[in-house]
Amino acid sequence: MLPLDCGIEFDPAREEEFFAALPPRPAVLLLEPREAGAEPYLVRTADLRRRVERLLRAPQGPTKRLNLREYVARVRYRLTGSPFEQSFVLYQHARVLFPQRYRDLARLRPPALLKINLASAYPRCYVTRRIGTGEDGRIAGGFYFGPFATRKAAEAFANEFLNFFKIRRCQIKIRRDPGFPGCIYSEMKMCLAPCFAGCTKEEYDLEVGRVVQFLASSGATLTAEVEREREAASEALDFERAAALHRRIEKVAEVLRGLPELALRVDELDAVVLQPAAEENTVAVFAVRSGWIADPFFLRFGALASQPRPVEEILREQLGARSAPQVAGEADVAQRDRHALADHLGLLARWFYGKPRAGEVLFAGDAARAEGSHPDWPYRRIIRGCSRLLAPQPALPFPPAEPPRA
């Protein structure tokens, strides 16, 4: 967990010296109370000095504004270089200090995902905001794909790509009753109709496997499959069928154009998020492994300029040492809360789909992800991304200050 590494005791008799010692920079702020057992005050701010002055300076006359002057004994804070880092630090400390309501304090909502419950006898693909994990932090309970910007966006993509497959979309309990009338999708030959035994269990499982492979490969398996059929039709001089298959390929490509880059198989969502750090000439590197966000490591290019060690070597050492269970266990509460993965995905999705978006994200390659293997990180692209991040650019706004919380 990223610590609140700066602290100052609050003495009302020396308030001017106290306020002057606080930098007017973005930070996550914790006000510690004088009384033992009292609740602390945690908030993020775009201007630390101004926010603390509003909370601790003696009010001029009657006011309804929150004032904690007589309540606070000490101020702890951490300077942050980007909205993403600020949200991550706030989330980590809110979880520890307020385990029952930290999501409300961090304004965090689980993102929209597509789920295929593979434990079901006849799985279907549907939108959910719940994701289950085991005690080790790994995904349990099915195949998850996402995150998407909104539930509406996830539903729209599902409705489009499912037209290429014949798994069920209904929510009824499958009884395999030949007398069941079926639904409109079975009448349109868009479903294998397990409800009235229109297919065998093996045939349905095979179709579900094709859907899982389609999502896991971001559509590449279906595209390759139809291309092979088109080539076979062309070689057989069946040009009419080849033209129909070519139009199908175009439809698949059109659907995939609406798929955001962040939407991936969740247990293979491996990426690096680059953010400007609070220190000068420094980049914070957040590794994302299987959807879990690790505490960042910092590339201090000012110090690295005088060292013979290559930046790529440092990246290989840092990124190669982090696996998904390690990321999940960096905060003890992550293993106790099986919904923590949804929190990490929510933080990632909120930043990725937000506008404007500070920083960069670079996704791992398609190296084999066997047990214990490491993703194929794009080290050269990460270094170039750091260079772009350190170049002069206009400042992006931090989130607005939250309303006062007691």
N, C-alpha and C positions, 0 to 999 in steps of 0.2 A: 504494500500500500504506500502511495506517495505521501510522505509526512508533511504536516504543517511545520515547516522547518524554521520559522521565525517567530519570535515572541517578545512581547514588551509588557511589563507590569504597568497597570494604570494607576496613577496617583493624581487625583483631582487638583492637588495643590501645585502640580507642575505640568498642567495640561498643555501649555503651549509648547514646551519641550517635547512632550509626548506626541502631539500631533505632527510636529515638524519631523519627527523621526520616521514617520510612516510615508512610504513612497506613494505618489499619486499614480499608481499603476494597477492593472487588472490583477485580481487575486481571489482566493477562497479564504474567507474570514471566519474565525471562531472566537466568540466572546465567552470567556469562562467566568462563572458567577463567583461571588464571594462566599455564599453559603454552601456548605457541603450538601450534596444531594440535589441541589437545584439544577434545573435544565439549562444547558448551554444554548447559545444562539449561533446558528450556522447559516451562512449565506455566501453567495458569490457576488462580486462587484466589479465594475469596470474602472472604478477609481477608489482605491483603498482608503486614502486619506480623507476624501470627501465623505465617504460612507461612514467611517468611524466618527468623524466630527458631527455628523447629523445624529448619530446615536448616543454620543458621550459628552458633547459640549453642553454646558448649562443653557437651558432654554431662556430666551428673552421674552418674558411675560407668559401669560397663559397660552397653552398650545395642546392640540390633540395628537401631535406627532409622538411616536414612540421614543422614549428616552430611557436609556439604561445606565445612566451615570452612577446611580447609587447601587446598581446591581452587579456591575462588572469589576472583576479583580485583575484580569489579565487578558491580553489580546494575543491570539496566535493566528498566523496566516501563512499562505504559500503564494508567491507570485506565479502567475501563469502567462504563457506566451501566446495562447490561442484559445478560442471558445471550446474546442474539443478537449484540450487538456483541462480547462476549467470545469467542464461538465463531468469529466472522469474523476477528478479530485473530489468534487462536491459529492458525487455518487458514492465513492468509497467511504468517505467519512460519515455521510448520512446513514449508510448501512450499519456502521458500528454504533453511532450515537443514538439513532432512532430506528431500531430494527422493525418496528411495527408500522411506521409511516414514511419510510425513507423514499418510497417511490413518489409520494405526493410532494415531498420537499424537493426532490430532484426533477419534478415534473416529467417523470419517465413513464412511458407506456409501452408494453410489449408490441413489437412490430407484427405486421401481417405476414403470414407464411402459408405456403401450400403444404399440406400433409397427406401422405398416403399411409394409412394404418395397416401395416403389413401383417399385424396379428389377427386382423379380421379374415374371415373365410372368403369374403368377396370384397376386397378393398375398393375404395373410391378415393378420388382426389378432391379435397375441399380446403377452404381457407380457415385458418385458426390463428389465435394469438397466444396459445399455450404450447409450451414445449417442455417435455419431460427429460430429465437427466438422471443417471444413476448416482450412487455414492461417490464414484470416481470422477464425476463431472462430465461423463460421456453421454451422448444422446441415447435415449431409450424410448421405445414405444412407437417406432415407425420411421418413415422417410420424410425429412423436412427440406423444403426448398424456399429460399428467400434470402433476406427480407425484401419486401416491397414497400413503396412509399406509403400506400394506403391500402385499406381492405378492398376498396373499389378497384384499384389497379391490379391487385392479385386476382380478384374474381374475373376481371376482363381478360387477363392473360390465360387463366384456366379455361374459360369458356371458348377462347379461340383455339388453343392448342389441342383441347380434347376432341375437337372435330376431326382430328387425324387418327383417333383411336376409338375403340369400341368398349371401353369400360363403363360401368354404370354411373349415373349421376344422381339417381334417386337415393332417398334416405330410408327406404322401407327395409324390413327384415326379410332377407332372402330365404324362401322356403322351397324353391325349386318345385313349384306346383304347376303341372302342365295346364291346369284349368285357369290359371291367372291370366288376365287379359293383357298384361304388359303395359308399357307406357309409350309415349309418342316417339321416344328415341329408338325403341325396338321396332316400331312400325316403319320408321325411316331408315332401318338397317344401320343405325349409328350406335347400337349397343348389342352385345352378344346375348343379352336377355337371360341371365342366369335365374331370374325370378320365375320363369316358366320352363326351366330346363332347356333353354335354347342352345346351350353349349355345355361341354363337360367342365369339371373343375380344372383340369389340366389346361384346357384351351383358355380359360379365363385367367389363370395364373400366368400363362405365357404373354397375354396381352398386357397384364399389369406390369410384367417385367419390361416390356417394350416402353411403357410410359415412364418407369423409373429410369431406364437407360436414356430416354430422351431428355429428361430433366437433368440427370447427372452429367450429361455431355453438353448441356445447353443447346440441344437440338441437333447435334452433329450426327448422332446415330440414325435418326429418321432421314436426314438429308442424304447421307451415304446410302441408305437402303433404297430410297426412291431413285437415286442416280444409277445404282446398279440395275434396277428394273428398267430404267429408261435405256441404258446401253444395251441390255439384252433385247429389248423390243426393237431397237434400231438394227441390231445385228440380224434379227429375224425378219427385217423389212416390214415390221408392223408399225408404220410411221404414224398412224392415227393414235395408237396407244402411246407411242413415244411422245407425241405432242401433248397428250393428256397428262402424262407423267411430268413433262416439263412444266406445265401449268401448276401441277401440284407442288413441284419444287419452289416455284415462285411464291405460292401461297405460304409455304413453310417459312421462306425467307422473310416474307412480309410480317408474319407473326413474330418471328425472332427479332426483328428490328425494334419491336416494342419492349423487348426484354432488357431491363436495366443491368448494368455490368455487375452490380453488387449481388443480384439474385443468383445464388449458386446453391448446390447441395450444402446444407449447413455444416455437416461434419467434414466438409472439404473446403470450407470458406477460409482460406489462408491468404493473408494480405499483409502489407506494411503500410501504415498510415504515417506520413511525414508531416510534422507540425513545427512551426517556429517556436523556439523555447524562450523563456524569459531572459536567459543570458544572451549576451551579444555574440553573434556569429556561431550560434548553436542551434542544432536541429534535434527535436525530440522524435525518436523512432518508436512507434507503437507496433509491436508484432501482434497480429491477429491469427490465432491458431484454432481451427475448427469452430470459429465464431467467438472464441474467448479473447478478450483484449488483455494483453500483458502490460504490466508497468513498463514505462518507456525506458530506454537507455538513451544517453545524450551524446551526440557527436559534436564535440567542441572544436570547430575547425580552426579557431585562433591558436589553440594549443597544438593541434595536429600538424599545423604548418611547420613547426620546428622539430617534428619527430620523423624518423625515417620509416615508421610503420605505415603501410598502405591502409587507406580507409576500407578497401574491400576486404582486407584481412580481418579488420575489426568487425565488419558486418557479418562475415562468415562465422566468426567466433560467437557473436551475440545471438544471431538468429538460429544458428545450428544447434545451440544448446537448449532452446525452448521448445517444449512439446505441449500439447493441449492439456494434459493433466497438471503439468507444472503451472501453466497459466491459471487454470482453475483454482489451484491451491495457494496462489500467492496471497490471497486474503482468506483467512480461515473460514469466514462465514460463507464463502463460495461453495464449499463442500456441504455445509449444513443446509443451505437453501437450494433446493432442486430447481428453483425458478430463476437462478442467477444467470443462466445462459441467456434467457430471454431479456434480462436487463442489459447484458453486454450487446446483444443484437440490437436492442432498442437505442442504445447510445450510438452505435455505429450507423444505424439507419437514419437517425435524426440528423447526424452530421452530414452523411453522404447526400441525402435528398434535400438538405437545407440550402437556401439561396440568400446571400452569397455563401460559398463554401471555401473556407481557408484551408490551405494545405493540399496534399496530394495523397492518392492511394494507388498502390501498385500491387497487382495480384500475382500470386505464385503461379509457376508453370504447371504443366500436366505431368510432372514426374509421378512415378508409382508411389501411392500412399499406403504402403503396407504397414503393418504394425511396427512402430518404432522408427519409421523412415521420416525424413525431413522433406519439406516442399522444395521445389526448384525455385529458389528466390532469384529475382532479376537484379543482381547486385549492381551491374553497370547502370541500369535504369534508375536504381535507388540513388546512386551517386549523382547522376544528372538531375534527379528531382531535388536533391539537397541544394545543388547549385542554383536552380531556379528559385528555390525557397529563400535563399540568402540574398538574392538580387533585390535591389530597391523596388518596392511596390507599395501601392496605397494601402493604408491600414483598413482592415475590415472591422465593423462594429462588433463589440461584445454583446451578449444578450442583455436586455434591459434589467435593471435591478428588480428583484422580487419585492412583493409587499412585505411589510414588517412581520416578523414572527416572534412571538414571545418564547 
